[in-house]
Amino acid sequence: MKRYSAFAVAREALSYHTGWGRAWRAPEPKSRYDVVIVGAGGHGLATAYYLGKNFGITNVAVLEKGWLGGGNTGRNTTIIRSNYLQDSSAAIFEKARALYEGLSQDLNYNVMFSPRGCLMLAQTQSEVRGYQRTAHANALQGVQTEWVGPQRVKELVPIINIDGPRYPVLGGLWQARGGTARHDAVAWGYARACSAMGMDIIQQCEVTGVRREGGKVVGVDTSKGAIDCGKLGMVVAGHSGALAEMAGFRLPIESVALQALVSEPIKPCMDVVVMANTVHGYMSQSDKGEMVIGGGTDSFNNYTQRGSFHHIEHTLAALIETFPMVSRLKMLRQWGGIVDMTGDRSPILSKTPVEGIFINCGWGTGGFKAIPGSGWAFAELMAKGHAPLADDFSLDRFTEGRFIDESVAAGVAH
Amino acid sequence: MLILTCPCCGVTAEETEFAAGGEAHVKRFGPGASDEEFRDYIFARENPKGVHFERWRHANGCGKWFHAARCTITLEVFGTYSAQTTTPPKAICAAITAKRPGWTWRDFA
């Protein structure tokens, strides 16, 4: 791997930038690996990276049925924040946010982390109480957030209309150290660093079966042949249920489509991330100038990666009242991703009924922000069998009634 | 957009007239059930990539609950039927088999 630096740019300029080479290798699979990770999205690649970096396990393959980062890693709205109510959630999301701050240096790859601040609007009295409660909880958890009033909201977001009749802005939960990052770059940066450690990232390699012997995993069947493994990590978001079925166990997960859209690019007008949960809309401005808008989830199970028009209509109708200038914008693109929702809207990082298989799923509508923390915790879980950040998110919690209930905390999907 | 026909009042309408109610035919375990059975009743779902039986309510219409069989990949609706049953009717299963040979769903297929 060639290290990226200002000096490298100057050096490569001498050969007209023809000598950079590929950022990661494209190998054929070997017959056996110590660890096989299924899913080369952000979470899967981050898991592989921290397995190598923190635990020295580098005989690792990351299998991907499509292309690297082409699932939800490439379909989200890139928001990074850690203002969660429950202690377990705040711990892992804050770990992720903190890792994002140094990720570009760590990976030697610019992930364009932009800590521009994240504002969650309170537009009903119950949200005011809810966010004030979260602000107090965050203070105890060591997560830096604050409750701000409507005037401060107007200062932070000059284009906002705080006096709307239907959705007035009553205040907000402000996390100054939240922000956005370049989603593809996160996947690419991790992939490059994994490849440099000698790990194999194998794209267009679909897992078609999980081989077990005596209640223990021994390998996977793939479209590129059988691969033996010591441990198997499943990190496939929306398709976790289908993969778990191959391994012979069920998950408390339902898959639905979440959608987002972007407007035509305009001049800089909003330098923070704004989330309005009452109306299921959130908005930030990309570096290209597009307004990136996240919408609601479909109400029924599906795998269509498409979304539905009436949700766009609902989201935009409400956003127009809060941000009147949006009414003049043309929308350019719309897309959907399949998110895996758990009963308590918290993720699952857990051992499974099959020895040697570990699962990392259930991030629902908010997985991107967690990528480094999720990889960090899941790598520790896979290497050592338990991890302080992951233990609360085990599958047992559904049997024991030990929920990490963020659905009640947020009032909506988050 | 999904188009469903309510078997209770016979109206055919778009999905915005209905409210989705999650998976159908979930078996409830009574007193004395184990923790695992109760967990599965509350949380474990088939979540198939393919044929899905589900509950809907004709929220902006007659207000009654009914069941639908639908494909989660293509959103094709195979048929709707009364909620007063614990298994899908034979006609619905036959309609599914005609279009998705080899489909599975717990013990029904």
Interface residues (C-beta under 8 A of the other chain):
Chain A: H239 G241 A242 R250 L251 P252 I253 E254 S255 S299 F300 N301 N302 Y303 T304 S308 F309 H310 T342 G343 F398 T399 E400
Chain B: M1 L2 E15 T16 A19 A20 G22 E23 D35 E36 R39 D40 I42 F43 A44 R45 N47 P48 K49 H52 E54 R70 T72 I73 T74 L75
